């Protein structure tokens, strides 16, 4: 009888541990799967927040083992040209900050060319290296995250993301994963890069 009572008490915790979790914080959304791999993400602009099936997405993903965050941008209808690199800025209103060193091609890993959202091309760009670490260090105190980059026809693009709610979103993930708060560690390899390199701009 005692064993039965203990099992019935433990059962709800076991069920909770197997559920997906989601939450919203300002302009940020969070998702943790059953294995407690967690994402924090936001869309590029208010119009995309109303239509989450389109638009660029900036996201951070971390496994509960604590090796660090994967940082990526998912571009909709745009293929960034890796050879041109990428510039990032974290803007904090009323405060000047040293510029973030540009991302060179060897700090970027592209996965994509696949079709999503009907006939829309989706390209996922992973950001790594010291520049990604600097971005991560500044996110929680920032107001806007901005990227400038070139496309495959040498076009100029920019993508801006609100940072309203990011501090609470990352704190929520820390709690769900049971990891120390405030980590800025970055994973220095993109998932799936062992299958690459992937073609870029048709080359």
C-alpha positions in Angstrom: 0.0 0.0 0.0 2.8 2.4 0.8 4.4 1.7 -2.6 1.1 2.5 -4.3 0.8 5.8 -2.4 4.3 6.9 -3.3 3.8 6.0 -6.9 0.6 8.0 -7.1 2.4 11.0 -5.5 5.3 10.8 -8.0 3.2 10.4 -11.1 2.2 14.1 -11.6 5.9 15.1 -11.6 6.7 12.5 -14.1 3.9 13.7 -16.4 5.0 17.4 -16.1 8.6 16.5 -16.9 7.4 14.9 -20.2 5.3 17.9 -21.4 6.4 20.7 -23.8 6.4 24.1 -22.2 5.8 27.6 -23.7 5.7 31.1 -22.5 5.7 34.7 -23.8 7.7 37.7 -22.5 7.2 41.0 -24.2 8.2 40.5 -27.8 9.9 37.1 -27.1 8.5 33.6 -27.1 10.0 30.5 -25.4 9.6 26.8 -26.0 11.1 23.8 -24.2 10.5 20.3 -25.5 10.1 17.1 -23.5 13.9 16.7 -23.2 14.2 20.3 -22.0 16.0 21.6 -25.1 14.8 25.2 -25.0 14.4 28.1 -27.5 13.9 31.8 -27.0 13.0 33.6 -30.2 11.5 36.8 -31.7 10.3 38.0 -35.1 11.7 40.9 -37.1 9.1 43.5 -36.6 5.6 43.9 -35.3 3.9 42.8 -38.5 5.7 39.4 -38.3 4.7 38.9 -34.7 1.1 39.0 -36.0 1.9 36.5 -38.7 4.5 34.0 -37.3 4.5 32.0 -40.5 6.6 34.6 -42.3 9.5 37.0 -41.6 13.0 36.7 -40.2 13.5 35.1 -36.8 16.3 35.5 -34.3 16.6 32.6 -31.9 18.7 31.2 -29.1 18.7 27.5 -28.3 20.3 25.6 -25.4 20.4 22.0 -24.3 19.9 21.3 -20.5 23.5 19.9 -20.4 24.7 23.6 -20.3 27.3 23.6 -23.1 26.1 27.0 -24.2 23.7 28.8 -26.5 23.3 28.3 -30.3 22.6 31.7 -31.9 20.9 31.8 -35.3 18.8 33.9 -37.7 16.3 32.3 -39.9 15.9 34.4 -43.1 12.7 34.4 -45.1 13.1 35.0 -48.9 16.7 36.2 -48.4 19.9 34.2 -48.8 22.9 36.0 -47.1 26.2 35.9 -48.9 28.7 34.5 -46.4 31.7 35.9 -48.2 30.4 39.4 -47.3 30.2 38.7 -43.6 27.6 40.2 -41.3 27.5 43.2 -38.9 25.7 43.1 -35.6 24.7 45.9 -33.2 23.0 45.8 -29.9 21.5 49.2 -29.3 20.7 50.4 -25.8 18.9 53.7 -25.8 20.9 56.5 -24.2 24.1 54.6 -24.0 27.1 54.4 -26.4 28.8 51.1 -26.8 31.9 50.0 -28.6 31.1 48.4 -32.0 30.8 44.7 -32.2 33.5 43.2 -34.4 32.0 42.0 -37.7 31.2 38.4 -38.3 33.6 37.0 -40.9 32.7 34.1 -43.1 34.4 31.6 -40.8 32.1 32.7 -38.0 29.0 31.9 -40.0 27.4 28.6 -41.0 24.4 28.5 -43.3 21.9 25.8 -43.5 19.1 26.1 -46.0 17.9 26.3 -49.5 15.0 24.1 -48.4 11.5 25.2 -49.2 9.1 26.3 -46.4 6.0 28.4 -46.1 4.7 27.3 -49.5 7.3 28.3 -52.1 9.4 30.5 -49.7 13.1 29.8 -49.4 14.3 29.5 -45.8 17.9 30.0 -44.8 19.2 29.5 -41.3 22.4 31.3 -40.4 24.3 30.3 -37.3 26.5 32.9 -35.6 29.6 31.8 -33.7 32.9 33.1 -32.4 33.9 36.1 -30.3 31.4 38.4 -32.0 28.6 36.1 -31.1 29.8 36.1 -27.5 29.8 39.9 -27.5 26.2 39.9 -28.8 25.2 37.5 -26.1 26.9 39.6 -23.3 24.9 42.7 -24.4 21.5 41.2 -25.2 19.9 41.4 -21.7 20.6 45.1 -21.4 19.8 46.0 -25.0 16.7 47.5 -26.6 17.2 46.6 -30.3 19.3 43.9 -32.0 20.2 44.9 -35.6 22.0 43.0 -38.4 23.3 44.3 -41.7 24.4 41.9 -44.4 24.6 41.4 -48.2 22.7 39.1 -50.4 23.7 36.8 -53.3 23.1 39.6 -55.8 25.2 42.0 -53.7 22.1 43.7 -52.3 22.1 45.4 -48.9 19.8 44.1 -46.2 19.1 44.8 -42.6 17.0 42.9 -40.0 16.1 44.4 -36.7 14.7 42.6 -33.6 13.2 44.0 -30.4 14.8 42.9 -27.2 11.8 43.7 -25.1 11.3 40.6 -22.8 14.5 38.8 -23.6 15.8 39.1 -20.0 12.7 37.4 -18.6 12.7 34.8 -21.4 16.2 33.7 -20.8 15.6 33.6 -17.0 12.6 31.4 -17.6 14.8 29.0 -19.6 17.4 29.0 -16.8 14.7 28.0 -14.3 13.2 25.3 -16.6 16.6 23.7 -17.2 17.8 24.1 -13.7 21.0 25.9 -14.8 22.7 28.9 -13.2 21.2 32.2 -14.3 22.8 34.6 -16.7 25.0 32.4 -18.9 26.5 34.0 -22.0 28.4 30.9 -23.2 28.1 30.3 -27.0 28.4 26.9 -28.8 31.1 27.3 -31.4 29.8 24.8 -33.9 26.4 24.8 -35.7 24.3 21.6 -35.7 24.6 19.7 -38.9 27.8 21.4 -40.0 29.5 18.0 -40.2 27.2 17.4 -43.2 28.5 20.6 -44.9 29.7 22.8 -46.3 26.4 23.9 -47.8 26.4 25.7 -51.1 25.9 29.4 -50.8 24.5 31.7 -53.5 24.5 28.8 -56.0 28.3 28.3 -55.7 
